[in-house]
C-alpha cells in the first residue's frame, strides 16, 4: 500500500510540473523540418526570379541562379533601362553591363559593379533564401533559451542568434509560428540598445526543390516602422 501511495504521489508531482520549454536547437530543428523536410538546401540547384518593389524608385527585377555544390552564383538584374550580369564560380568573378564586359568607371561606381559587391550579393541571397537552414552554418551562435513574443498581434516562438567574428556582429531574432514552425518574421539589430536595424515580414510560400521559401518579404526600420521595400518571389525555373 505504501509503495502504491508513493507511486501515486510521484505521478501527481510530475503530472503537475510545467511542460519543458523547447530549446533553441529544438526549435531550429522543427523549423528546418517545416521548410526543408528532405534536407535539400545543402545541394540546392535552381533559379529564383525576384522583383524588388520600393516606394522611391522603379522595380528591380532579378534572376538568380545558384548551384551550391558547384559554388556557382549568377545574378541578372534589370532596372532603369540597364541589364547587368554578375557571376561568381568558386574563386572566379565576371561582370557585364548591357552585354559588354567593358564598363566605365562611372557606371562601376554608380551601379556598384565590383567583384566584392558580387560576392556580397551571393552571400546576401544565399543567406536570406536559405533560412532557416543557414542557421546551421559554422560561426552561428544559437541561444539555448527560446522566447515567446507577440509581434503585430500574433504570438511567436522566437529564436535569438548571434555570430562569431568575423562572420557577423549583429543580433538576430527569428519568429516562428508555434503550431507549424513556419518562419514568419525576422529582425536584426546592429546595437539593440539603440533599436536600430530592421525587421522583415514574410508572407506566402513558394516551394522550390521541396524547400518552402517565403514568397514575399517586406522590410521595415525597427526604430520608426518606416517601410523600405518588398521582395516578391515571382517565378521559378530549373537551372
N, C-alpha and C positions, 0 to 999 in steps of 0.2 A: 504493500500500500504506500509506504514511504517513498519507494522508488517511483511509483506512478505519479505521486504528487510532485516530486522533484522534476520529472519529465514534463508535466503539465505547466509548472511554473516556468521552466526553461522555455517551453514553447510560447507562452504568453509574453515573456520578456522579449524574445526575438521577433515575434509577430508584431509587436507594438513598436519596434525600433524603426527609425526613419529609413526610407529606402536609400541605398547607396547612390550618391551623386555620380553622374557619368564623368569620367576623367577626360582631360584634353585629348589624349591619344585615342581613347574610345570614341569620342565624338568625331574626330577626324576619320577614323576607320569607317564609321557609319555614313559619313558624308561622301566619302570616296565610293563606298558600296552603292550609293544612290547615283552618283554622277558617272562613275566608270566601273560598272559591275564586273566587267570582264578583263579589267586591267590592261586596256588597250592604249592608254595615253603614252606609255613609255616608247611604243613603236608607232606613234601617230604618223600617218601619211595622208595628206589631203589638202583641200583648198577651202578657204573661207572668203566670202565676199562681204565686206563691211562698209556701211555708209555712216559717216560721222556727220551729224546734224548739229550746227552751232547757231546760237541766236545772232551772232555778229558777223557771220560770213557765209559763203556758199558751202554746199555739201561737198564733202571729200569722199570719193568712192575708192576703196582699196580692195585689191585682191591679194590674198596671202596664200602662198604655197609653202607647206612645211613637210619635211621628211626628217623626223628626229633622229632616226638611226643613222642616216647619212650626214647629219649635221648640216642640212640644207634648209635655207630660208630665202624666199623670194617675195618681195613686196612690189606690187604695181599700183600706183595711185594716180588719180586724175582730179585736178581742181583748177579752176580759173583758166582753162584752155591749155594747161600743161599736163604731160604724162611722163612720169618718172618710173624707172625700173631699178630697184636696189636689190642686190643679191649677195648672200654670204653662203659659201660652201666650205666647210672646215675653216681653214685659215685664209682663204681667198675671198676677195670682195670685188664687185663690179657695179658700176652705176652708169645709167644713161638718162638723158633728158630729151624728150621729143625725138627719140630714135637715134640720138648721137651721144657717143661717149666723150666728145669734146664739149665741155661745159664751161661757160665763162665764170670767172671769179665772182662776178656779181650774183649770178644765179646759184653758185655753190653756197655763197654766204646767205643769200635771201631765202633759198629753199632748203638750206641745211643738208646739202647733198654730199656728205662725207662718209667715209667708211666707219668712223667711230659712231656717227649717228645711225648708220645702217645696222651696226651690231647692237646698238642700244634698242632700236626698234624690234629687232629679233628677240631680245630679252623681254621687252615690254609685251609683245603679243604672245609669246610662248608662256609667259607668266600668267597673264590675265586669262587666256583661253585654256590654260592648263590647270586652273584652280578647280577644286581644292587639292588635286593630286600633287601640284608643285610644292605643297607644304610638307612633303616628304623629303625634299631636297636637303643635301648637306648644308649646314650653316643655319638651318631653321630651328628656332627655339620655341617649342610648344609649351605654353603654360599648362601644368598638370591640372590646375583648377579651372573648371568652366564656370560661366556666369549665366544668370537668367536676366535678360533685359527686355524692356518694352521699347520698341522703336517704331515711330509712325503708327502707333496704336496697336501693334502686334507684338506678342511675346516671343522671344527667340532664345535658343541656346547659343551662347557666344563663346568663341574660342579666341584667346589672346595669343598673338605671335610676335616675337622679336627675332632679330637676326644677328648672327655673329659678324664681326668685322672680318674682311671687307665686304661681306655680302650685302649688308644694309644697316641703316641706323634708325629706321622708322619703327613705330609701334603700330601693329595692325590688329583689327578686330574683325572676325568673320561671324556672321549671323546666320544660323541655320533653323529651318522650320523644325519645331520639336517633335513633329509626327513623321514627316517624310525624310528629314535631314537634308533637304534641298538647301543649297546656299542661296540666300535671297538679298543679302546686303553685305558689303564690306566697307571698311573705314580705316583710314590711316592718319597718323599724326607724326609730324617731324618733332614737335615738342608738345606733348599732350597738355601741359600746364597752360599753354597759350591758345588751346583749342584751334590750332591751325590744321592744315591738311584738308582732306576731302572725304566724302562718303559717296558710295555708288549703290544705286538701287537697281536690282536685277529683276527682270520680268520675262515670262515665257521661257521655253526651252527649245533648242534645236538639237536633234540627235544626229551626231556625225560619228561614223565608225563605232556605233553603240555607246558613244560618250554624250551625256546630256550637258550641253553648253547653254549658258544664258543667251537668249535671243536679243534682249535689249538691255543696255547699260546706260543709266542716266547719272551724270556726275554733278555733284554739288559741293560747295565750300562748307566746311564744318562751322565756321565762325558766324556766318550770316545766312546759311541755306541758299546762297546765290546759285542759280542754275548755270552750269558751264556748257555742257554738250551731252549728246546722246549717241551711242554707237549701236547700230542695228545690224544684226547678222541677217543679211537679205537673201543670200543664195549659197548653195553648197554644191561643189563639183569634185569629182575624183581627180587625183594628182596624175 
